[in-house]
Amino acid sequence: MVSSKLQLPFLTTHAFLLVTWHLLVPLARCAVYHSLAELPGDLKLFDFIIAGGGTAGSVVASRLSENTNFNVLLIEAGPDTAGVLEIEVPGLIGQINASIYNWNYVTTPQPGLNGRTIGVPRGRGLGGSSCINGMAYSRGASDDYDNWARLTGDPRWRWNALWPYIKRHEHWMGAAGGRNATGEYDPSVHGYSGNGDLHLVSDLNAGKPIGLTWLQLTTGGGERWSAAKSYLGQHVRRRPNLTILLNTHVTRVLSIKASKPKIDVRTVEVADRAAGSRVTFTAKKELILSGGTIGTPQILLNSGIGNRTELERLGIPVVLDSPFVGEGMMEHVTVTLTWNIVPQNTTVIDPDVAWAMWQQNRTGPLSTPGPVHQVMWYRLPQKTDVLSKYKDPSSGPGSPHFQFTFGDQGRVVLLTPYSRGSVKLNSTDPFVHPIIDQGLLTHPFDLAALKEGIRTAKKFYTGPAWEGYVLGFGGPDPDVLSTEEFETRAREVARTFLHPVGTAAMSSKHSKRGVVDSELRVKGATGLRVVDASVFPLTPASLTQGPVYIVSERAVDFIRHSWL
């Protein structure tokens, strides 16, 4: 395998005392306030408030504030991430301070993982998980988005209809150090301005990823390009109609007045700490909730928007009976595989030399997050017993069931699980982490599918190209272990692939299922939208960072068109 990575940054140009404040915008320039206490009093009303400054929230705040007639407030629970060295340097990904920039969630004991609990890292700070993730970028298959359109009854979610938004969030750049990456991507399927049998696939992001592909990254010039760096850079922070409030926790969204048959929700309640005073901000036009797959349902449930039975059990007044809030979480599950390989002569660069290279011209091993350069995407065999027993959960024939990352410890990732999880309240205290049950490997399809996925990975390494290098498969091997032994071993080593989605899923406006409609407006409410991975109606067969950017760009135009 050729050691190479492409660099793909996004848009580089570019006591419970309730106090009601109508926030105002500074008159001279965008202000970044690091606490509620820093807010001045001589401000104007905001048109839009974005609750959550992660990946999606950064996009929405940046795009809406492009219109100088829109006054925008962005609220983020964590700190600023600009200039944080371990975030900026891709190779320092393992040194990011988790006590500051990570929510450090933990699941409940997972029956499908032999009772293990597992960590669920989520980014905390401006830019959210785009500041702590592995920087890999994939969009998914065109079939995934065409299926979203079918599920929502809205053709605007089709791949072809989303193409302008797919290109708009990109600013394609070459490999670090100016290395020639010709042949590793298709230049026709990428954006350049930021305004717009297994075989080698020219580009995994052209909508038909099945095959062997080169990995693409959200890096540029040897640096990580998070949503905050890309969408909320200094040129954006100079806008006089954008205010960013940091280190401020969103506790609830509130209905100020009833507008039957719907409630009107444009007010957000915040606090800087559990014992701090609660402060409310009201938007003139809309409140956009971008708390992420875990944060968004927690905020909605604390606000009395959710399943009536669950809310009444906790003594929370029911504002809107929305039974699917926090339900239907989908997550990719992965099993680590091992191979016995012949040791290779490798050149190890001294850490001091590597650091000097990065400081001098952003090259060397620190310019990338790790050694993975290619990824394989593949489907279950057509005639497998798994698909004769269970309905195919994929979006279509062009959408893969599996992702495989290479190495002496490769990973098979099931992209189309049947298992579902949930997010529920642990307490009425919004500062207490919710109950996260990812439900991994609770449906029999998932283990049956993983068996076949592992067999395909094994077969790949039996080709003549690996002779004399790969000596044997270390397992877990479904062809050596008994069914019981394999399932026990798989449950012992399986874990989340860190792509939770779907806890406030969109559906057609007439469907009784789902939480938001196809324009991401909360059903049964006015003034409130959700924009983040929680709205995905089905998990895409890809890494989820790319789809979040696509959904966010699409959402911005839904919002704009509602007010122009």
C-alpha positions as MATLAB code, in Angstrom:
seq = 'MVSSKLQLPFLTTHAFLLVTWHLLVPLARCAVYHSLAELPGDLKLFDFIIAGGGTAGSVVASRLSENTNFNVLLIEAGPDTAGVLEIEVPGLIGQINASIYNWNYVTTPQPGLNGRTIGVPRGRGLGGSSCINGMAYSRGASDDYDNWARLTGDPRWRWNALWPYIKRHEHWMGAAGGRNATGEYDPSVHGYSGNGDLHLVSDLNAGKPIGLTWLQLTTGGGERWSAAKSYLGQHVRRRPNLTILLNTHVTRVLSIKASKPKIDVRTVEVADRAAGSRVTFTAKKELILSGGTIGTPQILLNSGIGNRTELERLGIPVVLDSPFVGEGMMEHVTVTLTWNIVPQNTTVIDPDVAWAMWQQNRTGPLSTPGPVHQVMWYRLPQKTDVLSKYKDPSSGPGSPHFQFTFGDQGRVVLLTPYSRGSVKLNSTDPFVHPIIDQGLLTHPFDLAALKEGIRTAKKFYTGPAWEGYVLGFGGPDPDVLSTEEFETRAREVARTFLHPVGTAAMSSKHSKRGVVDSELRVKGATGLRVVDASVFPLTPASLTQGPVYIVSERAVDFIRHSWL';
ca = [
       0.000    0.000    0.000;
       1.265    3.430   -0.829;
       1.738    5.627    2.209;
      -0.258    8.705    1.395;
      -3.049   10.937    2.614;
      -4.966   13.765    1.061;
      -5.600   16.982    2.902;
      -9.184   18.221    2.932;
      -9.976   21.233    5.106;
     -13.372   22.854    5.171;
     -13.885   26.410    4.014;
     -10.603   27.964    5.014;
     -11.465   31.454    3.665;
     -13.922   32.009    4.902;
     -29.588   28.816   43.350;
     -31.992   28.779   40.496;
     -32.649   32.438   39.917;
     -34.353   32.948   36.558;
     -33.278   36.142   34.840;
     -34.653   37.112   31.416;
     -32.210   38.954   29.130;
     -32.917   40.063   25.589;
     -29.426   39.803   24.176;
     -27.993   42.463   21.983;
     -25.214   42.565   19.433;
     -22.078   44.668   19.875;
     -22.110   47.634   17.540;
     -18.510   47.565   16.314;
     -17.367   43.951   15.881;
     -18.077   40.306   16.640;
     -17.456   39.639   20.296;
     -16.227   36.410   21.839;
     -17.267   36.298   25.489;
     -15.758   33.638   27.697;
     -18.488   33.740   30.339;
     -21.906   35.156   31.090;
     -20.278   37.684   33.404;
     -18.443   39.279   30.464;
     -21.627   40.176   28.570;
     -22.213   43.925   28.208;
     -25.627   45.500   28.560;
     -25.864   47.813   25.520;
     -26.928   45.255   22.945;
     -29.587   44.686   20.299;
     -31.983   41.754   19.919;
     -30.764   38.605   18.211;
     -32.573   37.165   15.214;
     -31.110   33.675   15.595;
     -29.671   31.825   18.559;
     -27.662   28.647   18.003;
     -27.507   26.465   21.113;
     -24.332   24.441   20.740;
     -21.095   25.476   19.043;
     -19.937   22.084   17.810;
     -19.489   21.000   14.201;
     -23.021   21.820   13.059;
     -23.447   24.906   15.238;
     -20.238   26.445   13.880;
     -21.485   26.024   10.322;
     -24.932   27.475   11.029;
     -23.598   30.492   12.947;
     -21.034   31.290   10.262;
     -23.433   30.964    7.337;
     -26.340   32.869    8.902;
     -24.063   35.746    9.938;
     -22.966   36.144    6.299;
     -26.191   38.124    5.973;
     -25.513   41.410    7.731;
     -29.231   41.800    8.394;
     -29.199   38.760   10.673;
     -27.923   39.215   14.224;
     -26.647   35.866   15.460;
     -25.721   34.478   18.880;
     -23.755   31.219   19.223;
     -23.654   29.578   22.670;
     -21.101   26.873   23.481;
     -20.639   24.969   26.746;
     -16.900   24.557   26.302;
     -13.969   26.919   25.748;
     -12.448   28.404   22.621;
     -10.266   25.950   20.702;
      -8.347   28.452   18.577;
      -4.586   28.090   18.912;
      -4.682   24.955   21.081;
      -1.533   23.174   19.947;
      -2.611   19.580   20.536;
      -5.768   20.270   18.506;
      -3.945   22.100   15.705;
      -1.258   19.421   15.228;
      -2.804   16.261   13.689;
      -0.146   13.964   15.109;
      -0.815   15.139   18.661;
      -4.361   13.769   18.605;
      -3.558   11.418   21.476;
      -2.474   14.324   23.683;
      -5.655   16.430   23.546;
      -6.678   17.285   27.113;
      -9.820   15.204   27.649;
     -10.656   16.939   30.927;
     -11.161   20.189   29.005;
     -12.183   19.324   25.446;
     -14.178   16.108   25.916;
     -17.570   15.419   27.502;
     -16.243   11.983   28.565;
     -19.590   10.217   28.385;
     -19.847    6.559   29.403;
     -22.505    4.062   28.357;
     -24.588    1.884   30.615;
     -23.414   -1.744   30.884;
     -24.008   -3.172   27.415;
     -25.664   -6.619   27.331;
     -24.382   -7.097   23.782;
     -20.804   -6.507   24.990;
     -20.924   -8.992   27.873;
     -21.920   -6.242   30.304;
     -19.023   -3.894   29.543;
     -19.373   -0.126   29.730;
     -17.560    1.888   27.085;
     -16.490    5.479   26.768;
     -18.247    7.780   24.329;
     -15.938   10.739   23.664;
     -17.661   13.855   22.311;
     -15.977   17.181   21.653;
     -16.533   19.961   24.182;
     -15.461   23.376   22.942;
     -15.912   25.533   19.877;
     -15.924   23.150   16.922;
     -17.090   20.191   19.013;
     -16.044   16.726   17.896;
     -14.310   18.089   14.788;
     -11.600   19.221   17.234;
     -10.922   15.786   18.717;
     -11.861   13.291   15.987;
      -9.547   11.313   13.722;
     -10.015   13.850   10.891;
     -11.057   11.186    8.359;
     -13.629   12.438    5.869;
     -16.192   10.510    3.865;
     -19.633   11.473    2.619;
     -21.267    8.086    2.219;
     -23.022    6.593   -0.779;
     -25.515    8.414   -2.962;
     -27.967    5.653   -2.007;
     -27.795    6.798    1.632;
     -29.112   10.256    0.845;
     -31.635    9.028   -1.719;
     -32.982    6.827    1.069;
     -33.204    9.834    3.388;
     -35.346   11.490    0.737;
     -37.647    8.461    0.671;
     -37.888    8.306    4.461;
     -38.699   12.012    4.775;
     -40.800   12.319    1.632;
     -38.610   15.251    0.611;
     -36.591   15.015   -2.638;
     -34.349   17.856   -1.476;
     -32.429   15.256    0.543;
     -31.471   13.279   -2.561;
     -27.753   13.059   -3.403;
     -28.085   15.084   -6.592;
     -30.108   17.777   -4.830;
     -27.508   17.994   -2.065;
     -24.582   18.299   -4.476;
     -24.275   22.112   -4.165;
     -24.087   21.759   -0.357;
     -21.591   18.915   -0.614;
     -19.241   21.108   -2.613;
     -19.995   24.267   -0.648;
     -18.463   23.023    2.579;
     -15.155   22.063    0.952;
     -11.942   23.806    0.107;
      -9.798   21.070   -1.366;
      -6.056   21.300   -0.796;
      -3.140   19.104   -1.797;
      -1.091   16.796    0.387;
       1.140   18.151    3.130;
       4.506   19.314    1.897;
       3.306   19.575   -1.701;
       3.483   15.826   -2.383;
       1.925   14.851   -5.724;
      -1.369   13.058   -4.932;
      -2.468   12.566   -8.531;
      -4.460    9.355   -8.928;
      -5.577    9.281   -5.303;
      -8.725   11.350   -5.778;
     -11.123   12.599   -8.459;
     -10.801   16.401   -8.745;
     -14.247   16.685  -10.359;
     -16.109   15.667   -7.186;
     -14.620   18.208   -4.791;
     -15.151   21.855   -3.924;
     -12.291   24.310   -4.203;
     -13.654   27.663   -3.130;
     -15.636   26.716   -0.043;
     -18.744   28.052   -1.729;
     -20.083   25.090   -3.078;
     -15.375   -6.976   -7.002;
     -13.285   -5.030   -4.973;
     -11.418   -2.583   -7.109;
      -9.515    0.638   -6.628;
     -12.006    3.509   -6.474;
     -10.703    6.818   -7.759;
     -12.484    8.743   -4.999;
     -14.457    7.455   -1.996;
     -16.563   10.630   -1.999;
     -18.053   10.415   -5.490;
     -21.176    8.648   -4.190;
     -20.120    5.094   -5.092;
     -17.496    4.156   -2.511;
     -17.552    0.352   -2.715;
     -13.996   -0.854   -3.262;
     -10.529    0.121   -2.092;
     -10.151    3.872   -1.583;
      -7.612    6.425   -0.481;
      -8.404    8.095    2.805;
      -9.169   11.819    2.854;
      -8.721   14.112    5.834;
     -10.012   17.392    7.208;
      -6.513   18.802    7.378;
      -4.727   21.434    5.351;
      -1.138   22.579    5.247;
      -0.276   19.978    7.869;
      -2.834   21.324   10.381;
      -6.237   20.118   11.590;
      -9.091   22.155   10.156;
     -11.948   21.834   12.591;
     -15.366   23.396   12.081;
     -14.309   26.229   14.385;
     -11.112   26.975   12.496;
     -12.803   26.672    9.104;
     -16.093   28.444    9.742;
     -15.281   30.691   12.715;
     -11.861   32.022   11.800;
     -10.730   35.569   12.481;
     -12.362   36.937    9.341;
     -15.726   35.608   10.589;
     -15.153   36.780   14.150;
     -14.777   40.316   12.853;
     -18.421   40.375   11.780;
     -20.366   42.910   13.859;
     -23.546   40.795   13.698;
     -22.074   37.652   15.310;
     -21.620   37.101   19.041;
     -20.034   33.970   20.505;
     -20.664   33.076   24.157;
     -18.386   30.367   25.581;
     -18.255   28.278   28.758;
     -22.019   28.569   29.037;
     -24.175   25.471   29.434;
     -27.565   25.234   27.708;
     -29.966   23.828   30.316;
     -33.379   24.056   28.597;
     -35.340   25.528   25.721;
     -38.522   27.270   26.802;
     -41.963   27.947   25.415;
     -42.752   31.569   26.143;
     -46.196   31.616   24.556;
     -48.655   29.155   23.073;
     -49.601   29.417   19.421;
     -52.095   26.581   19.148;
     -51.988   23.947   17.812;
     -48.228   24.373   18.260;
     -46.050   25.761   21.028;
     -43.664   28.623   20.310;
     -40.094   27.813   21.394;
     -37.515   30.528   20.743;
     -36.035   30.954   24.217;
     -32.982   29.209   25.606;
     -32.047   28.931   29.283;
     -28.360   28.819   30.203;
     -26.031   28.761   33.191;
     -22.281   28.760   33.613;
     -22.319   26.147   36.381;
     -24.740   23.876   38.209;
     -25.216   26.304   41.092;
     -25.264   29.369   38.872;
     -28.205   31.608   38.113;
     -30.308   30.620   35.099;
     -30.415   33.204   32.345;
     -32.704   33.181   29.309;
     -32.121   34.559   25.811;
     -34.942   34.898   23.289;
     -34.527   34.904   19.503;
     -36.674   37.133   17.329;
     -36.823   34.551   14.538;
     -35.540   31.084   15.447;
     -33.703   29.031   18.009;
     -31.483   26.338   16.488;
     -30.512   23.447   18.755;
     -27.143   21.907   17.845;
     -26.225   19.948   20.941;
     -25.286   16.752   19.125;
     -26.669   13.219   19.269;
     -26.350   13.097   23.058;
     -26.709   16.739   24.055;
     -29.751   17.575   21.919;
     -32.121   14.929   23.371;
     -30.891   15.707   26.881;
     -31.775   19.382   26.431;
     -35.160   18.579   24.864;
     -36.069   16.139   27.620;
     -35.048   18.571   30.362;
     -37.292   21.093   28.609;
     -40.362   18.862   28.816;
     -40.188   17.848   25.158;
     -40.189   14.069   24.939;
     -42.022   10.928   25.916;
     -44.849   11.873   28.282;
     -44.445    8.766   30.439;
     -40.711    9.297   30.916;
     -41.122   12.988   31.684;
     -43.879   12.406   34.242;
     -41.777    9.712   35.909;
     -39.094   12.351   36.534;
     -41.572   15.027   37.548;
     -40.840   17.209   34.511;
     -43.873   19.175   33.261;
     -44.818   17.997   29.779;
     -44.530   20.830   27.277;
     -44.722   18.683   24.142;
     -45.376   14.934   24.004;
     -42.752   13.799   21.468;
     -42.223   10.051   22.088;
     -39.167    9.566   19.866;
     -36.854   12.110   21.506;
     -33.735   10.207   22.565;
     -34.892    6.989   20.919;
     -33.510    5.070   17.938;
     -29.815    5.826   18.424;
     -27.752    4.173   15.690;
     -24.057    3.481   16.043;
     -21.428    1.764   13.945;
     -19.869   -1.172   15.770;
     -16.335   -2.400   15.143;
     -14.332   -5.528   15.888;
     -10.521   -5.410   15.900;
      -8.825   -8.222   13.947;
      -5.210   -9.358   14.111;
      -2.843  -10.861   11.542;
       0.560  -12.425   11.953;
       2.904  -10.479    9.705;
       6.591  -10.457    8.891;
       8.271   -7.466   10.580;
       9.265   -4.776    8.091;
      12.170   -2.373    8.080;
      10.702    1.008    8.897;
      12.268    4.395    9.346;
      11.417    5.869   12.729;
      11.759    9.627   12.908;
      13.030   10.941   16.218;
      10.261   12.885   18.054;
      12.412   16.007   18.267;
      13.089   15.850   14.531;
       9.386   15.299   13.816;
       8.490   18.330   15.920;
      11.102   20.451   14.169;
       9.720   19.397   10.769;
       6.193   20.376   11.741;
       7.287   23.705   13.199;
       9.367   24.561   10.149;
       6.976   23.734    7.303;
       4.094   21.608    8.680;
       5.461   18.344    7.241;
       6.608   15.036    8.706;
       4.737   12.445   10.768;
       2.956   15.070   12.898;
       1.187   16.446    9.811;
      -1.169   13.449    9.790;
      -3.100   11.731   12.605;
      -1.831    8.197   12.008;
      -0.662    5.433    9.687;
      -3.959    4.492    7.976;
      -3.919    5.526    4.312;
      -6.471    3.329    2.577;
      -9.902    2.014    3.482;
     -11.982   -0.781    1.988;
     -15.775   -0.522    1.661;
     -17.736   -3.643    0.840;
     -21.106   -5.387    1.000;
     -22.340   -8.709    2.275;
     -22.169  -11.463   -0.359;
     -25.449  -11.486   -2.286;
     -26.221  -15.126   -1.548;
     -25.277  -15.106    2.114;
     -27.619  -16.711    4.621;
     -27.687  -13.433    6.546;
     -29.574  -11.626    3.780;
     -31.934  -14.540    3.270;
     -32.845  -14.437    6.962;
     -32.925  -10.672    7.504;
     -34.041   -7.782    5.316;
     -31.064   -5.917    3.877;
     -30.613   -2.849    6.144;
     -28.461   -0.950    3.635;
     -29.799    1.998    1.669;
     -29.208    0.350   -1.698;
     -26.786   -1.708   -3.784;
     -24.253    1.127   -3.921;
     -24.080    1.491   -0.133;
     -21.562   -0.684    1.743;
     -22.331   -2.839    4.760;
     -18.735   -2.664    6.010;
     -15.683   -0.481    6.302;
     -12.276   -2.101    6.793;
      -9.156   -0.261    7.918;
      -5.823   -1.917    7.223;
      -2.962   -2.883    9.496;
      -1.674   -5.794   11.556;
      -4.638   -4.843   13.728;
      -7.314   -4.096   11.160;
     -10.861   -3.133   11.997;
     -14.070   -4.401   10.482;
     -16.830   -1.838   11.017;
     -20.490   -2.752   10.588;
     -22.061    0.321    8.970;
     -25.638   -1.007    8.803;
     -26.567   -2.302   12.269;
     -30.056   -3.378   13.219;
     -29.352   -2.669   16.903;
     -30.678    0.567   18.357;
     -29.924    2.521   21.520;
     -31.243    5.504   23.414;
     -30.467    8.609   25.455;
     -32.559    9.128   28.587;
     -32.345   11.477   31.531;
     -30.427   10.325   34.561;
     -31.564   13.334   36.557;
     -33.465   16.586   36.155;
     -30.130   18.297   36.762;
     -28.925   19.296   33.261;
     -25.320   19.160   34.438;
     -25.578   15.407   35.136;
     -24.714   13.180   32.173;
     -27.676   11.344   30.678;
     -28.149    7.580   30.515;
     -26.557    6.429   27.256;
     -27.464    2.946   26.080;
     -25.998    2.323   22.619;
     -27.553   -1.132   22.408;
     -24.512   -2.512   20.590;
     -24.884   -6.076   19.251;
     -28.357   -6.513   20.742;
     -29.874   -7.611   17.413;
     -28.811  -11.014   16.023;
     -28.270   -9.595   12.515;
     -25.261   -7.611   13.667;
     -23.151  -10.540   14.860;
     -24.224  -12.666   11.898;
     -23.196   -9.865    9.534;
     -19.873   -9.315   11.306;
     -19.014  -12.973   10.744;
     -19.336  -12.446    6.996;
     -17.494   -9.132    7.163;
     -14.567  -10.824    8.889;
     -14.517  -13.612    6.311;
     -14.226  -11.072    3.495;
     -11.344   -9.319    5.278;
      -9.605  -12.680    5.684;
     -10.081  -13.441    1.997;
      -8.588  -10.083    1.001;
      -5.312  -10.983    2.690;
      -5.045  -14.363    0.935;
      -4.170  -12.713   -2.398;
      -0.705  -13.221   -3.940;
       0.310   -9.651   -3.108;
       0.503  -10.628    0.581;
       2.550  -13.792    0.138;
       5.582  -13.749    2.399;
       4.216  -10.812    4.370;
       0.931  -11.979    5.932;
       1.587  -15.317    7.631;
      -1.830  -16.006    9.074;
      -5.019  -14.686   10.622;
      -5.084  -14.184   14.377;
      -8.845  -13.793   14.735;
     -11.387  -13.709   16.098;
     -11.979  -16.317   13.395;
     -15.559  -17.495   12.750;
     -14.187  -20.431   10.744;
     -12.095  -21.787   13.628;
     -14.104  -20.930   16.716;
     -17.454  -22.504   17.505;
     -20.495  -20.250   17.177;
     -20.595  -19.729   20.934;
     -16.839  -19.118   21.173;
     -16.900  -16.612   18.316;
     -19.822  -14.673   19.736;
     -18.212  -14.535   23.173;
     -14.922  -13.330   21.719;
     -16.568  -10.799   19.405;
     -18.578   -9.332   22.281;
     -15.371   -9.061   24.335;
     -13.509   -6.993   21.723;
     -16.314   -5.069   19.965;
     -16.703   -1.382   20.628;
     -18.312    1.751   19.292;
     -16.819    3.437   16.226;
     -17.813    6.823   17.700;
     -20.546    7.678   15.181;
     -23.794    7.950   17.191;
     -26.732    9.443   15.272;
     -30.505    9.569   15.092;
     -31.835   10.551   18.546;
     -34.012   13.352   17.142;
     -34.596   11.850   13.726;
     -36.317   13.580   10.847;
     -39.326   12.072    9.127;
     -42.074   13.243    6.803;
     -44.219   16.014    8.233;
     -47.282   13.733    8.303;
     -45.519   10.819   10.024;
     -46.202   10.165   13.688;
     -42.636    8.942   14.037;
     -39.539   11.092   14.316;
     -38.847   14.363   16.105;
     -38.272   16.902   13.321;
     -39.728   17.325    9.847;
     -37.719   17.326    6.634;
     -36.757   20.991    7.181;
     -35.518   20.070   10.668;
     -38.296   21.936   12.501;
     -39.365   20.262   15.735;
     -42.802   18.744   15.169;
     -45.499   20.353   17.273;
     -43.474   23.519   17.795;
     -42.682   26.754   16.014;
     -39.427   28.684   16.248;
     -37.269   25.650   17.056;
     -35.081   23.546   14.737;
     -32.468   20.865   15.351;
     -29.300   20.802   13.261;
     -26.778   18.078   14.100;
     -26.290   14.316   13.694;
     -29.279   13.567   15.911;
     -31.597   14.327   12.952;
     -30.195   11.578   10.697;
     -33.120    9.266    9.875;
     -30.709    6.413    9.155;
     -27.000    6.158    9.784;
     -25.000    6.734    6.599;
     -22.555    4.038    5.510;
     -19.634    6.364    6.126;
     -17.802    8.320    8.743;
     -20.297   10.837   10.108;
     -18.272   14.055   10.049;
     -18.913   14.647    6.332;
     -22.692   14.081    6.550;
     -22.901   16.529    9.479;
     -21.356   19.250    7.327;
     -23.733   18.413    4.471;
     -26.811   18.483    6.724;
     -25.674   21.757    8.287;
     -25.192   23.496    4.939;
     -28.571   22.229    3.741;
     -30.211   23.416    6.987;
     -28.807   26.921    6.596;
     -30.699   27.410    3.354;
     -33.900   26.040    4.897;
     -33.559   28.707    7.591;
     -32.581   31.507    5.207;
     -35.484   30.820    2.858;
     -37.925   30.959    5.769;
     -36.963   34.553    6.512;
     -36.158   36.162    3.167;
];
